[in-house]
């Protein structure tokens, strides 16, 4: 990521905390903003895939870097609620 202003570090946290903290971080961002999430929980891969499908946010990419998992999530357009 070119700038680190939208990076959320949830390394060391287990389900459901990476999702909970990601939701809170996305709530503070404008629509179409992107957030990069760094996690260590192997279950976070399936969790983020399912959560983005369910919420309408876009999982731009996910990758494993050593023992870490990284995700780029784009906030969906606000639905007015």
Secondary structure, 3 states (H helix, E strand, C coil): CCCCCCEEECCCCCCCHHHHHHHHHHHCCCCCCEEEEEECCCCHHHHHHHHHHHHCCEEEEEEEECCEEEEEEECCCCCCC
